[in-house]
Amino acid sequence: MKIDGTDITMTRGDTGTMRVTCFKSGVALPFEEGDTVYFTVKTSPSVEQKLIQKVIRDFVDGSAYIHILPEDTKELRFRRVHAYDIQLTLADGSVHTIVGPSKFIVTEEVTYE
């Protein structure tokens, strides 16, 4: 997995983990009990069908860890640019997009094991 700015490139069928944290004006804002972080991948922002969605409600030291497993990307078409975002819903119900629509690029694999 490679992250360039907010764009993610990943080899189809690989495993990857991303640590997500929030900051406001340089001050850490840890995720807390009752918060929910959503990582969603679609073919484009304008379609409803989700290709991958991870919902994180358990946090480690105030950070969310998004685990992408081989089966999450196994069926995705490679050499295709998908779209993803990361949304935070706070315990009070307010919603914040913490990573806006960005590229999720799947590259081809050679070894199918």
Number of C-alpha atoms within 10 A of each C-alpha: 15 11 12 8 7 13 17 18 15 20 20 25 23 15 15 14 11 13 10 17 15 15 10 7 6 7 8 11 13 17 23 17 12 12 19 20 26 19 17 18 22 20 19 16 16 8 8 9 11 13 16 14 17 16 15 17 15 17 17 11 10 16 19 23 18 18 15 19 14 14 12 17 19 16 11 19 15 17 12 14 19 21 21 27 21 20 18 21 15 16 13 8 11 9 14 13 13 16 15 13 18 19 22 21 23 22 16 15 13 8 6 7 4
